[in-house]
Amino acid sequence: MARIKELVLGDKINVQTMRGRGDTVIGRLLDGRVVLFDQKSQFFNLLAPDQSVECHVIFIHENYVIMNPISEPEEISEAEEISEAEEIEFVYTSEIPEIYVDDIVEELEKLIEKVSGNAKVIPRALLKLIRMEQKVIRLEQVIIRILLGEA
């Protein structure tokens, strides 16, 4: 099962940019932390929402990360956005073994305990969705048994 790699100083990752407060440009990590960009970077003034930019991690905090853009940002095409949405839909509709769901729930619960404030919002929402999905599956199984006359 793929897990979110813990960031360390100097890591090089691609970040998708988005509009922040006011006219700022930010990014967001998979764990929910905000990405702020180093204003001293030669590429800082080129950043705009809906771009992808390669960055080095230069500062890590519980709720945010500061990154230094190391290349010119690239526009994200609609085709790339659609393909990402299709991948997410495929994962959602595919059968995931129960053991992986248990691992995910356990990791989300650990993450919720480690972080504070707004960083808890996304893991809590994911946990709630997983639990709702499990209830729907159980309900479907009960309905099938009733229809088959097994209940």
C-alpha positions in Angstrom: 0.0 0.0 0.0 1.3 3.5 -0.9 1.8 5.8 2.0 2.5 9.5 2.1 6.3 10.0 2.4 7.3 12.2 5.3 9.0 15.4 4.0 12.6 16.3 4.9 14.6 19.4 4.2 16.0 19.3 0.7 13.3 17.0 -0.8 12.5 17.8 -4.4 8.8 17.6 -5.3 6.3 18.9 -7.8 3.6 21.2 -6.4 0.4 22.3 -8.0 -0.3 26.0 -7.4 -3.6 27.5 -6.4 -5.0 30.8 -5.4 -4.4 31.7 -1.8 -5.8 34.6 0.2 -5.9 37.9 -1.6 -3.5 37.7 -4.6 -1.2 35.1 -3.2 -0.3 31.8 -4.8 0.0 28.8 -2.6 0.1 25.0 -2.9 -1.2 22.2 -0.8 0.4 18.9 0.2 -1.5 15.5 0.3 -1.5 15.7 4.1 -3.4 19.1 4.0 -0.5 21.4 4.8 -0.2 24.6 2.9 2.8 25.2 0.7 4.3 28.7 0.8 6.8 29.7 -1.9 10.1 31.4 -1.1 9.8 35.0 -2.3 13.6 35.2 -2.9 13.4 32.5 -5.7 14.1 33.7 -9.2 10.8 31.9 -10.3 8.6 33.4 -7.6 7.1 36.2 -9.8 6.2 33.6 -12.5 3.9 31.7 -10.2 0.2 31.8 -10.8 -2.7 29.5 -9.9 -3.2 26.2 -11.9 0.5 25.6 -12.5 2.9 22.8 -11.6 6.3 23.8 -10.3 9.3 21.8 -9.1 10.5 22.8 -5.6 13.0 22.1 -2.9 11.7 21.9 0.7 13.5 24.6 2.7 11.3 24.9 5.9 8.9 22.5 7.6 6.3 23.4 10.1 3.3 21.5 11.5 0.8 23.4 9.5 2.8 24.6 6.5 5.9 24.1 4.4 8.1 26.7 2.7 9.4 25.6 -0.7 11.9 27.1 -3.1 10.8 26.9 -6.8 13.8 25.6 -8.8 12.3 25.6 -12.3 9.9 27.7 -14.3 6.3 26.8 -13.5 4.3 24.9 -16.2 0.6 25.4 -17.0 -1.6 22.5 -16.1 -3.8 21.6 -19.1 -7.4 20.6 -18.8 -6.5 17.2 -20.1 -4.1 16.6 -17.2 -6.8 17.7 -14.7 -9.4 15.4 -16.3 -6.9 12.5 -16.3 -6.3 13.1 -12.5 -10.0 13.2 -11.9 -10.5 9.9 -13.9 -7.7 8.3 -11.8 -9.5 9.3 -8.6 -12.8 8.0 -9.9 -11.1 4.7 -10.8 -9.7 4.3 -7.4 -13.1 5.1 -5.8 -15.0 2.6 -7.9 -12.5 -0.2 -7.7 -12.6 -2.9 -5.0 -10.1 -2.2 -2.2 -9.3 -5.1 0.1 -10.6 -4.5 3.7 -7.1 -4.8 5.2 -6.0 -1.7 3.2 -9.0 0.2 4.5 -8.1 -0.7 8.1 -4.5 0.5 7.5 -5.8 3.7 6.0 -8.2 4.3 9.0 -5.3 3.6 11.4 -3.0 6.0 9.7 -5.6 8.7 9.5 -6.3 8.4 13.2 -2.6 8.7 13.9 -2.3 11.8 11.7 -5.3 13.4 13.4 -3.6 12.9 16.8 -0.3 14.4 15.5 -1.5 17.6 13.9 -3.6 20.4 15.2 -5.9 23.2 13.9 -6.8 23.3 10.3 -4.4 20.4 9.5 -7.0 18.0 11.0 -9.8 19.0 8.6 -8.8 16.8 5.7 -7.9 13.6 7.6 -11.1 13.9 9.6 -13.2 14.3 6.4 -11.5 11.3 4.8 -12.0 9.2 7.9 -15.7 10.2 7.9 -16.1 9.3 4.2 -14.5 5.9 4.8 -16.8 5.1 7.7 -19.8 6.3 5.7 -18.8 4.1 2.7 -18.4 1.1 5.1 -22.0 1.7 6.4 -23.3 1.9 2.8 -21.6 -1.4 1.9 -23.2 -3.1 4.9 -26.6 -1.7 4.1 -26.3 -3.0 0.5 -25.4 -6.4 1.8 -28.5 -6.5 4.1 -30.8 -5.4 1.2 -29.4 -8.1 -1.0 -30.0 -10.7 1.7 -33.6 -9.5 2.1 -34.2 -9.6 -1.6 -32.7 -13.1 -1.8 -34.9 -14.2 1.1 -31.9 -15.0 3.3 -32.7 -12.5 6.1 
